[in-house]
Each structure stands twice: as structure tokens, then as C-alpha cells.
Amino acid sequence: MNAESKVTAEHLRRSAYLYIRQSSLHQVLENTESTERQYALRRRAIALGWTDEQVIVIDHDQGQSGASATDREGFQRLVAEVGLGQAGIVMGLEVSRLARNCADWHRLLEICALSGTLILDEDGLYEPGHYNDRLLLGLKGTMSEAELHVLRARLIGGILNQAQRGELKMPLPIGLVYTEDNRVELDPDSQVQHSLRMLFATFERTGAAWATVQSFRREGLKFPRRGQAGSGEVAWRELGYQMTLDVLHNPRYAGAFCFGRSRTSKTADGKTRIRELPRDQWRYIKQQAHPGYITWEAFLSNQQRLLGNYRGNGAPRRSGPAREGPALLQGLAICGKCGRAMSLRYHERRGRRIPDYVCQRQCIEKGVPVCQTIHGEAIDEAIGQLLIASVTPLALEVVLQVQREIDTRLAEAQRLRLQHVQRLQYEADHARLRYMRVDPNNRLVADTLEAQWNEKLRLLAEAKQTAEQQHRLDSLQITEEQKEQIRALATDFPRLWRNPQTSDRDRKRMARLLLEDVTLRRDQDVFVQVRFKGGAARELRVPLPQRSCDRWRTPPPVVAEIDRLLDHHSDAEIARILNERGVKTGGGGRFDTVKICHLRYYYRLKGRRERLQTQGWLTVRQMAALLECPLTVVIHWHKVGLLTATRFNSRADLLYQRPSDDVIAKIRTRLQPHRWRAPQPPLNPQPCIKGVI
Ligand SMILES: [Zn+2]
């Protein structure tokens, strides 16, 4: 069947659609020849019988990739037109590339077959309704996708190989550059190097990215950035938060080559999604691949700190002014369970106001139960003690030492600022020279150069002013007299803190000068984490306050001692022993038999008699039964010393130790002569042993 015979009058009645696409903008601009070929198809359609007006060109998708139909408006329109039976023929260059993925292509073929639409490309004319043509078109689509896959696999394989060796040339962050022979080196520009070192040192000192940014702003320091791509220029701007995080998270500054730190995937609607991966899932890490600004260990520790800041309450909070009321941690307390600021509540006890720290934000906003409530008295006391213990001569000496280090740091910052001034001076001189060299008659160029020169001069003046201002501020150093005052604090501070004349508000202000925040978490006791202004942290455990019922309770060690004494002593004896030792009851009183008896009952301690009986001691009746003799005889034998007995209460009641089998036999023999003379007396209680059961 030749091409012409496939075209019927029905086809010619409908329109011819020419689909034109170049996948990237670069192709659209550069590869005009292919566009030319695509338009040549139009002439073929006319040759086949369509009129010029019938040919509709769809070229909305120029510069769109063919990987998915989602964003390709033109392709969707084409499918719609074919589905509605408007298209007699669809034309495209290498038609299988109309759709770069097989699903879209087969769908189009299906619809073309149903609506009897022809397909035309440079190789020929196809009728998708015919089996052979359909097979060929399907195969073309599959080949096209396979070709794409092979191309990509080769490309990625090459990249991965290079990456595995750590030789893949990737864009470097500021501060690192490639040498002529493709090795990575630190940027030879010393100002850039200093700025990066300054950033890492500041983070090391402050422990927070946000604090690093603030420090740079305060010092009036600029941070380098890459200028326009390929220009090799460095732009100096204010350091931003995201920039700081990028630098701190970038392993290349630790001299490590990394590849595959993120993964790209497609969402259901065809959008590209980039996901950062955790470090253990990176594809390749090669440590010590090139020189860096920090060590790998320092990099890891920075990551840990950043993660800690993220989880903790790193964001600056406002604690509000110090108010009346004794609660020391007003505005400083943070809930250790949810990280929210804790509020205050007071309760009265014996005419005193006692603070409670309450985490109730969620309770107020969402009606859920209060997160935690912590009795504040003991916490405030512990914090007070900690503050007094912290302001020691040694601690203050450390402060002065730190001040000396700060001075060195300030000198370093000033050096960086002067370098910046120097650089701008050079640029201004350079701009002036260029202006001087230009032909004054060439007004257009001369004006532009003059404007550039002026701009450079303005920047220079600004930088000079900032450097001077900062230098003036920095040079307000501590005098010897002030140092003496600081040392005197070690004795003054505890005195002032303990002085009853010092108001609660002043004490709170002092606490705020020293403390950043205090995190409280209630378990069996209260776990207190104190952060000082300088970044130091201390952890304390404060026992929970006693409930009022617990205050009357006999202390557990005393109960344990009573339990131990019961093994050898009666209640009355124990009361006497404890009183002799000066031990007091829970209420602060003396012990007596009744109290010991109550305690035994309350704590379910076994009494003296029970304990003896478990050990095998016998009552008089049991003993009489054992020896097969009257009760009086047992008492008699005890009196003469043949049987051992002990008192188990304050009365004269006795328990008998079970004699050995020899003794039993001996006693029984002695009893023999009497047995036939006197009959066994009844087992009724007798006056002398009354009370013994
Ligand atoms: Zn909470």
C-alpha cells in the first residue's frame, strides 16, 4: 500500500496537525536546522492533499522536555484534537519522539487508531489502525525510550566513576578553588580565607548559626559570595542566616569530597522533588580529599550542635521585664517536656507566696491537660545556690581571661575590615585610572567610567567609616580599676544575694544578667538544666517537695530500723532503744509502745511473737503437747533451766525454744515414773498461765 492510498477523502476533510518541539531553550536558539526540517513536513502534507489553511502548527512546547506530558500544553491539545476526531493527520519529526515516554506515546497511538488519524514523519506515513503500522510505531516509541535510557546510563555511569575516585569536578563553594591541574585548593585571596575562618571560629565560640550572623553584623564584617557564574568575581555582602547554615553544613570545607547528598525524584504530577539525605546515605564520601578550613571531627561536632539547636529552643525568646513577686525564674523557665516557655502561678502557704512553674500554653489554647507543674520554692533555692557558687574568684579570673581572648578576636576583626578597605581603595584607584585613560571626547564611555569611579569612592568611604566606628567601639576595653571591681564581685555578690533587704525584683535582675534560660523537667525529681549567658551549662537534680501528709510520716530509714529491731526486741524495748538514740517520730515526738504497735500495723511488719513462732518457738500449750506433760510441768522445767524461753511482749508471756530430740527424750524419761501416779491434768487454762494461748 503506498502512502497516497492511505489518505482518504475523510482524512483530507479534517485538519493536519504539525507538532513542533525542541526540548531545551538552547536547542530552540541553536538548532534551527531541525526546526527547518519540521516545517518541511508541512510541505509534504500539502503534497498529500491538505490545503495550506488546514495545516495547524502546534509549537507551544518549545523549550519543554518531553519526559512527561504534564506541563506540555501543546501535546495535551494535540491529544484532545485527535480524540475529538478533528485531526486527519498528525505530523512530527521522528514521530516517536512526540512523546518521550512510552505511556504517553501508546495512548496517542490508541486514540489515533480509534479516530482513524494518520501519522506522518520523515520516514513515511502510517495508519495506526493497521496492525503492521501500529507495530512499527510502537517499536519506534520503545526504541526511542531505550535510546534515551542508554544515553543517560552512560552519562551517569561516567559521572559516578569519577565521583567514586573523588575526581568529579563539581562547583566549589566560596573559599575553595580549582588549580590549573584540577586540584582543589583554598582560595588564594587571603580576605576570603580569613572571613571563612572567622565564621567557623565564631560558630565554635557562640554555638549557634544565628549568633554567628549577629556577631558578623555587630562587627560590621562582610562575607564573600561568588559573583556572576564564570566571571570569577567575588561579591562582598552581609552574612545571612541561610548562607551560614550552607557553609556549616558543607563537608567540602572539612576537606571531604562528597557526592549524592540529595536525591531527585518525580512526583505523581511530574514535578521534580529534591530531598536532602542523611549523612549515612550519601553515595560517596572521601575524607581528606583536599585542604579544608576545619577538620572532619570539627565538621561532625558542628552538625551535632546544629541538630541540638534545632531540637532545642534555639530561637530567641522574649522573657519580658522582671516583675514583682519572688519567683526567680520568671520569664526564664522553659518546659523540658515540650520546649515552651513556662508561666507562673503563686500559692499561699503559712502567709508566704510560693511560686509554681506551669506549662499551660497548650492547655489554654487547645484545652488539653496541663503539660507539667513544678513547685518553685526548692528550684529557686537551688538556682540561688548555684549562682552564688558560680560567682567565685576563680570564675571571675576566667572571665578576665576570656576578655583578653576577646581583645585578640577584635584585633583580628579589625584586620579583616582594614583588608576590605584596602581592596576597595585598589578598586577605586583602578576605576580612576580607567577614567583618566579614556578619550574625553568619547562622552558615552567617559560618563559610564566616571559613574563607576564615583560608586567605588562611595563604597570606599563607607567601608572606612564602618572600620573607624567599630574600632572606636572595640577599643572601649576594661581598665585595671574595672578589673578590680569585677574581682570584688566574688565577695559582694553572695552578700548582696543573701541580704534580706535586697528586693525580689533586684534578685531577679541579677539572675537575668547571669542566666540565659532554665529548663525544668519533672520525673521522680526535678531535672534542672541551667544555661548561663556565656553559653556554659549546668545540670541539677532537685528533689520534689514533700506533700503535707508526707511531712508527718515516719522516715523510711526509721521504719526499716524498727523492722530490724523486731527480730530481737519487743515493742516496748524498741521504743526505749529509739528514744535513747534520740530518734524522733514523723511528727517530731518520742516513741512509745503504742506508736511502735501502730507502725507495725500500718507497715504490716511481723510482730515479735510471729517472728519467733516462724523460727520454731512454741507456746506453753504446744510445748506441753510436745512433751506430753501438764502445763505446770513445762513452767517448772523452764524455772529449773531445762527449757529456754523468751518474753515477746511487755507482759510476762513466754515462748519456748523447741528442745533438741535428746532433751525431749530425757524429759520424757524423767516424766515416766510420775505418769502412772498422777493422771494427765486437763488442758484448761490455769491461773498461773492465764493469758498464754
Ligand atoms: Zn510543656
Residues whose N, C-alpha, C, O or C-beta is under 5 A from the ligand:
A	BS01	ZN	C335 K337 C338 G339 C359 C371
